[in-house]
Amino acid sequence: MAKKFKVGVVGAGGIFRAHLPGWMASPDCEMWAVCDVVPAAVQGFVAEMKANYGVEIPPERQFTDYKKMFKAVADGKLELDMVDVCTPNTFHAGPTIAGLEAGVNVIVEKPMTVNAKYAEQMIAAGQKTKKLLMVAQSMRFQPESLLMKAMADSGALGKVYWGEAVMLRPRGVPAWGLFINKDASAGGPIYDIGVHVLDFTLHCMGFPKPLAVSAGAYLKIADKPSVMKHDPKKYTVPEDFASALIHCEGGITIVLQASWALNIPGGRANVTVCGDKGGLTLYPLTLVREEFGALTNVTIQENPYNGIASHAEEVRLFIEAVKTGKPSPVPGEQALKTQKILDAIYASGKSGKEVTIK
Ligand SMILES: NC(=O)c1ccc[n+]([C@@H]2O[C@H](COP(=O)([O-])OP(=O)(O)OC[C@H]3O[C@@H](n4cnc5c(N)ncnc54)[C@H](O)[C@@H]3O)[C@@H](O)[C@H]2O)c1
């Protein structure tokens, strides 16, 4: 029997539980090591693995410090082929770089990190050791998204020139975890939900190079007791809403809007990408183009991707890429472009001026 890939997790919290079915479904992998700064999280995960899957993770493969875990790998004391970094945003870069430098392939949660400098260091670490780096932009792997990307790639849009990426919640400040804590998350809705729709819009457009951003980033209502529902002092991230106009090469523009709290009549989540031959909107998935001399909406009766679970799918594709040597399903180089836009949104929101991206 072929040797299985040994898998570790750094940050055994909420989102890792969504990745876990993907790992457990793979005949090529075995869950091998766990690291979490909270000892109870390590113990909880170890107990869960035993109870739910009959998998033992003995004490020598349990860690509360990722540096010690990857040192054990580098010293040849721990075997690890892949690691799933599911820590809060500000702790993505550290374990990713340490993992790649120790010769471990890394899948890291979104947003890739919290500034372009760290993103570049993460990419460089993977290049140095020739290990795979994938950013878990899960929205790409939802059934509608998979089909929309296939439709965009078919050429049905012609020359693409405009995109709209919207994830607006009237009231939807996360009341759990560390999302509202600046030290852990660095940003609010831009990093939590804006990054999903922005990444997917860029993905459908073939990742044009971003050139400049003009944005507003506001903290107006999310830290009010009526909106927060819990201690408003805990709200330390810089924004509850952001709106941006992003200029990309080729004359392409993208409008991005993301909120956790905004005085609008209802929530909106969508991605639209338009070209000179047609336009695509994600929800409900619709292709708009001229047919028979009429402006026509093409809608989907049966999506062949239905049934795919995005988090398990991204893990499956990561494993496949490591196994076959295929390119990363979400390369760091793409996420770096997104990160540069996110950096520019915060900078422009602060200065009130357009920010050029280098
Ligand atoms: N793709 C998605 O749809 C999606 C959804 C939710 C969260 N996320 C992302 O996943 C990440 C984690 O979010 P979550 O909801 O799972 O948070 P969480 O708080 O539930 O889990 C994070 C875990 O990381 C641990 N941790 C913190 N710092 C650490 C460190 N330095 N080393 C090791 N462990 C550490 C915490 O103790 C916790 O157990 C965030 O970056 C978030 O943006 C993505």
The ligand as a MOL file (V3000), in Angstrom:
LIG
                    3D

  0  0  0     0  0            999 V3000
M  V30 BEGIN CTAB
M  V30 COUNTS 44 48 0 0 0
M  V30 BEGIN ATOM
M  V30 1 N -13.3450 30.2280 4.1680 0
M  V30 2 C -14.3000 30.5390 5.0060 0
M  V30 3 O -15.4610 30.5220 4.6630 0
M  V30 4 C -13.9450 30.8950 6.4240 0
M  V30 5 C -14.9260 30.8880 7.4200 0
M  V30 6 C -14.5380 31.1740 8.7170 0
M  V30 7 C -13.2220 31.5010 9.0040 0
M  V30 8 N -12.2880 31.5300 8.0110 0 CHG=1
M  V30 9 C -10.8940 31.9050 8.2870 0
M  V30 10 O -10.3190 30.9050 9.1090 0
M  V30 11 C -9.4200 31.4840 10.0500 0
M  V30 12 C -9.7700 30.9930 11.4550 0
M  V30 13 O -11.1020 31.3050 11.7330 0
M  V30 14 P -11.9740 30.3880 12.7170 0
M  V30 15 O -13.3760 30.8520 12.5650 0
M  V30 16 O -11.6890 28.9540 12.5130 0 CHG=-1
M  V30 17 O -11.4030 30.8690 14.1170 0
M  V30 18 P -11.4080 30.0440 15.4880 0
M  V30 19 O -11.1540 31.0590 16.5450 0
M  V30 20 O -12.6170 29.1880 15.5740 0
M  V30 21 O -10.1520 29.0730 15.3510 0
M  V30 22 C -8.8350 29.5400 15.3190 0
M  V30 23 C -7.9740 28.6140 16.1570 0
M  V30 24 O -6.6170 29.0200 16.0370 0
M  V30 25 C -6.0070 28.9570 17.3130 0
M  V30 26 N -4.8360 29.8290 17.2920 0
M  V30 27 C -4.7670 31.1750 17.4110 0
M  V30 28 N -3.5070 31.6080 17.2840 0
M  V30 29 C -2.7360 30.5210 17.0730 0
M  V30 30 C -1.3450 30.3230 16.8720 0
M  V30 31 N -0.4870 31.3530 16.8170 0
M  V30 32 N -0.9030 29.0610 16.7130 0
M  V30 33 C -1.7450 28.0160 16.7580 0
M  V30 34 N -3.0890 28.1460 16.9540 0
M  V30 35 C -3.5740 29.3780 17.1020 0
M  V30 36 C -7.1010 29.3480 18.2710 0
M  V30 37 O -6.8380 28.9260 19.5980 0
M  V30 38 C -8.3160 28.6490 17.6500 0
M  V30 39 O -8.4810 27.3400 18.1440 0
M  V30 40 C -9.5310 33.0080 9.8640 0
M  V30 41 O -8.4240 33.4530 9.1260 0
M  V30 42 C -10.7970 33.2040 9.0570 0
M  V30 43 O -10.7260 34.3010 8.1640 0
M  V30 44 C -12.6340 31.2150 6.7330 0
M  V30 END ATOM
M  V30 BEGIN BOND
M  V30 1 1 1 2
M  V30 2 2 2 3
M  V30 3 1 2 4
M  V30 4 1 4 5
M  V30 5 2 4 44
M  V30 6 2 5 6
M  V30 7 1 6 7
M  V30 8 2 7 8
M  V30 9 1 8 9
M  V30 10 1 8 44
M  V30 11 1 9 10
M  V30 12 1 9 42
M  V30 13 1 10 11
M  V30 14 1 11 12
M  V30 15 1 11 40
M  V30 16 1 12 13
M  V30 17 1 13 14
M  V30 18 2 14 15
M  V30 19 1 14 16
M  V30 20 1 14 17
M  V30 21 1 17 18
M  V30 22 2 18 19
M  V30 23 1 18 20
M  V30 24 1 18 21
M  V30 25 1 21 22
M  V30 26 1 22 23
M  V30 27 1 23 24
M  V30 28 1 23 38
M  V30 29 1 24 25
M  V30 30 1 25 26
M  V30 31 1 25 36
M  V30 32 1 26 27
M  V30 33 1 26 35
M  V30 34 2 27 28
M  V30 35 1 28 29
M  V30 36 1 29 30
M  V30 37 2 29 35
M  V30 38 1 30 31
M  V30 39 2 30 32
M  V30 40 1 32 33
M  V30 41 2 33 34
M  V30 42 1 34 35
M  V30 43 1 36 37
M  V30 44 1 36 38
M  V30 45 1 38 39
M  V30 46 1 40 41
M  V30 47 1 40 42
M  V30 48 1 42 43
M  V30 END BOND
M  V30 END CTAB
M  END
